[in-house]
Amino acid sequence: MLYQVVKFAAAPLAHAMCRPHITGAAHVPRKGPAILAANHLSILDSFLLPALLPRRVTFTAKNEYFDGNPVSGFFMRLGGSLPIDRESAHAAQAMLDSAAELLERGELFGIHPEGTRSPDGRLYRGKVGVAWLTLKTGAPVLPVALTGTDRVLPVGSSVPRPARIGISIGEPMRFAGDHTDARDRRRVTDEIMQAIQRLSGQEYVPAYAASVKAANGVSKDEDRKD
């Protein structure tokens, strides 16, 4: 119920502020499980997809969005986002287990395989949690490319500004393999990232975004603002 209230309020605002151009919405199943695997340009990404798509989409969100900012924490809780501690492997697995249960109930789950916002607009190497989920549950993956969300809320800004965004949703992808096999997880993740890159047109970087941020001197406190 709370999710519907938030969505009712957020959808008109998202349309007015972002003037979204959405392609491939028909690929989102009307019922049954699916994983929306999206690139990550802005903190708004995990707000906009649930607001603009007809079905409920549950995303992950780092703990700082819940605890560090009362406004984002309020909406994250109302929207049903799953918190994740990016520093804890145990917490990350617990989140994946919760996501798998959600998919097994026939719901939609959203994830940013890059793990953190892109530091420069390029597409970075995906983490293998998305592959674990699809191989574990059999749920199809819908690659999603977001464009322009970094112009709506640039890094360091706390006030959104009007800008047109694009959302491109690709055809469902299904995979065979063993979710416990590291090579299968890596292969599937790379295929998903390639599909996102084809939709987004971003330059691909075969490195983790978090590692690039660390190498460029972005502290954990600064990264929490992403």
N, C-alpha and C positions, 0 to 999 in steps of 0.2 A: 504493500500500500504506500509506504513512504517513498519507495522508488518511483512509483507512478506520479506522486505529487511533485517530486523533484524534476522528473522528466517533463511534466506538464508545464512547469515554470521555465525549465532550461531550454526546451526546444524552440519556442518563439524567439528567445534572446539569441540563441546560436544562429538562427536563420537571419535575424536582423543584423547581427554584428559581423557574421562571416560570409553571408551570401553564398552558401556552399554549392558547389557543382559536384554532384554525386553520379558516378557511373558504376555499373555492375551490381547495383543493389539487388537485382533479381537473383544473384548468386547466393544471397543469404537465405537459407532454408526457412520456410514458414514454421516448421516445427522440427524437433530433433536437434542433436548436438552438433556444434561446429566450433572451431578455434579460429578467431580472427587474429592473424599475425601481422602487426603493423609496424612500419618504421616509426621513429620517435624524434620529433623536432621541437616539441614544446610540452610544457606541463599540461596544456589544454587538451592534448591528444586523447587522453583517457576520459575526458569529460565529453568531448564532442561526438565521438562515435556512439556512445550510449544515448546521447541526446538526440541524434539525428537518424538513427536506425529504428525501425518499428518494433523490433524485439528487444527484450532486456539483454544487455551485454554486461557481464561482470569482468572488470579488469583487476589486475594487481596494481598496487601502489606502495611505494616505499614508506617505511614507518614515519619518516619526517613529514610527509604530507598529512598524516593523521595527528602527530603530536607537536610538530613545530609551528604549525600555522592554524589558528582556530577556524578560519574561514574554509580553507581547503579540507581540514579535518571534518568539519560539519558535513560538507557535501560528499566526501568520500564515504563517511559512515552511512548517510542516508541513501547513497547510491549503491551500497552493498559491495564496495571494492574490498579486495582481499589484501591486508597489509603484508609486507615482506621486509625482512631485515636483510639487506644486501651483503652484510658482513658475516652472516651466519649461514653455513651450508645446511645445518639442521633446520633452521627456519625456512630456508628456501625449499627444501624437500617437503616440509609440512605444508607449505603453500601449494606445491604441485599436487600433493595428495588431496587437498581440499578442492583444487581445480578439477582433478580427475573425478571426484565424487559429483561435482556440479555437472560435468559433461555426461556422466553416466545417468544423471537424472533428465538428460535431454535438453540441457540449457546451452547458451552461448557463452564462451569464455574469450576474453580479449587479452592479448599479451604483446609486449614489445620485446622481440627476441634480442635486440641490441643490449637490453638491460639498463640502459641509461640514455638520456637525451644525447643526440649527436652534437659534438662540440663545434661543428663547422658546416653542417648541412649535408655532409656526405653520409653514405650508408656504411655501417660498420659490421664486422663479423657477428653472427648471431650466437647466442648461448644455447645450449642443447636442451633446455627445459621444454621448449616447444615440441621438439622431436620426441622426448620422453612421453609427453602427453598424448600425441597422436598415435604413437606406437602402442602405448599402454591401453588406450580406450578405443582405438579405431575411429575416433572422430575425424572428419575431414578438416583440412586447413584451408582457410580462405586468405590468400595474401592480400594485404591492404597497403596502399600507398597514400600517404597524406602529404599535401603540399600547401604551403602558405600559413600553416599554423604558427610558425616561428615569427611571422610578421604580425599576427594578432597579439601575441604575447612574447616579445623578444626576451632573451636572457637578461636578467637584472631588472626587468620591469615588473611592477605589481599591478598595473592598470591595463586591461586589454584595450586594443585600438581596432577600429574597423578595418578589415582586409578580407579579400576574397580567398576562400580556401577550396581545395579540391580533395575529393575522396574517391579513389579508384579501387574497386573490389574485384579481385580476380576469380577465376573459376575454381571450384573446390579441388583440392589436391588430396589424394589418398596414397598411403605408403604401406609397404610390407617391410617387416623387419622385427628385430627383438629389442624391446625398450631397455633391456639390461646390457646390450652390446654397445660399447662406446663407439665403435666404427659405424654402426647403423645410425646412432644418434647424430654423429657428426655429418654423415652423408645426407640424412634427411634435413637437418638444419641448413646445410649449405644449399640444398635444392630450394628450400623455402625462401632463403635470402635472395637467391637468384630470381625467383618469381617476383619478389617485392621490388627488386632493382629494375626489372623489365617494366613494371608498372610506374615506378617513380621517376626513372631516368637519372637517378642519383649516381654519382661516381662511387664505386665500391672500394672499400678499404679492408684488406684482409687482416685486420687487427681489431681487438676489442676496444670499444669507445672508452671504457673506464681506464684502460691502460694508457691510451693516448692522453687522456686528461691528466693522469698522474705524471706522465712523462713531461707534460707541459706545465707542471707545477700547480695544477688545480687541486686545492686541498679538499679534504672530505667535507669541511664546513661549507666551502664554496659550492661543491658538487650538490649539496643538499638543497641549494636554491634552484636546481634544475627542475 
